[in-house]
Amino acid sequence: MTEHTDADGEVRRAAAALVAAFGRDDLEEYLGCFREDATFLFHTTGRLLTSREEYRQEWSSWVRDDDFRVLGCETSGTHVQVLGDTAVLTHAVRTTVSTRAGREELRERETIVFTRGPSGRWLAVHEHLSPAPGPGR
């Protein structure tokens, strides 16, 4: 294998661990997949979240105010671009959540930017979610 394909596989494994933790509603393990200074841009949140801690506080407000829980998460169509010690991963995301309003399935597109740290571990530095386009788009 070349260095590029090794990195591609490492990024895919890092993303799989991130998605699995999110799908289990394991906030601590999920956030542990990100650098402390990671940024988060979600279509459901009216501002850029500029750190893991800010995201943790936002998540806590969802739980407190709406009984938010993640029930499961699946991805498809994963594409990875490795650019040295940086990688951009894009995929489609189907998430099932529960709130006071009931159970809902969300279909979104996601971009996650990873960077390889000094230890060789790939950590996410940015996550961006947007709604998936509807049929025929």
N, C-alpha and C positions, 0 to 999 in steps of 0.2 A: 504494500500500500504506500501511496505517496503521503507526504506530510499534509497535503490539502485534504485528502479523503479521511485521514485520521482525524483532523480537526472537524470535518463535517460530521463524522460519527460522534465525536465528543460533544459537539453543540447539540446534536439531535438527542443525545442521552441527557444532557443538562436540561433541555426543554421538556423532555418526557418526565423527568423528575419534578420539574416545576408544575406541569399540568396535572400530574398524578396527585401531588400535594394539594393543589387547588381543588381538584375534583373530590378529594376526601374532606374538604373543608378544614384542612390543617393549616391554619394561618401561619403558625410559627415556622413550619417546614417550608411552606410556600414562600414566605418573605425571606427565608434564609437562602433562597436561590438568587437573591438580588443583592447588589452592593448597597451599602447604607445610603449612598447619595443618588440612588437610582431615581428616575423620574417616571411618572405614570400619567397617561393622557387617555381618558375614557369618555366616550360620548354621553355617558350617563352622569358624569360629574362636571360641574360648570367651571372647573379650573384645573390647571396643571398641578399635580401632586409632586413635590420636589424632594421627597425623601421616603425611605421605607417607613420611618416613624409617622410621617404625615399620612401615608396610606393606611397604616395600622389604625390610626385615629379615625380615618374616614370609614374603614371597615367596621370598627367598633360602633360608630354611629348608625350604620346600616342595621347591625344586629340589635342595638338598643331601640331604635326608632321603628323598625319594621320586621323584627324577628328574622332577618336575612340569614339564609343558610345555603351553601352549595351542596347539591345532591349528587352531582356528577358532571364530568366534562370529557368530551371527546374532540379530537382534532383530525383533520384530513388535509391533503394537498400541501404538505410541508415542503418548503423550498428554503435552502440554506445558501447564503453567499458568505464565503470566508474571505476576509480581507486582512491578512496578517493575524494580529492578535485581537481583531474585531470580527464579529459575524452578525449578519442580519438574517433572522429567521421569520418567515411569513407562513401563515396557515389559516385554514378555516376552523372556527371553534363553535361547537354546539354544547351549551351549558344548560343544565337543569338546576333551577334555584327554587327555593321556597321562601315566601314572605307571608305577611298577614293576609295578603290578597289571594294566596294559594300558590299552587305550583305553576311554573312557567319555564318554557324552553326558549333560550336565547340563541340566535344564530348571528355570529359576528365574524369579522376578519381581524386578524391580529398580526402585529409586527413586534418582535422582541429583538432588541439589540444586545448582544453579549460581548463581553471582553474577557480575555484570558489573563488571569492574575499571575503574580510571580510564582505561585505554587503550581500553576498549570491548570487550575480549576476555572471553568467558564462560569461567569456570573452575569446575570442580566443587569443592564444599566438603564434600559428604557423599555417600557411596554406601552403599546398604543392599540386600542380597540376601536373599531368602527362597526356600525351595523352592516350585516351582509346585504347585498342588493337583493331585491325581490325577484321573483321569477321573470324571465324575459329580459333581464338587464345584463 
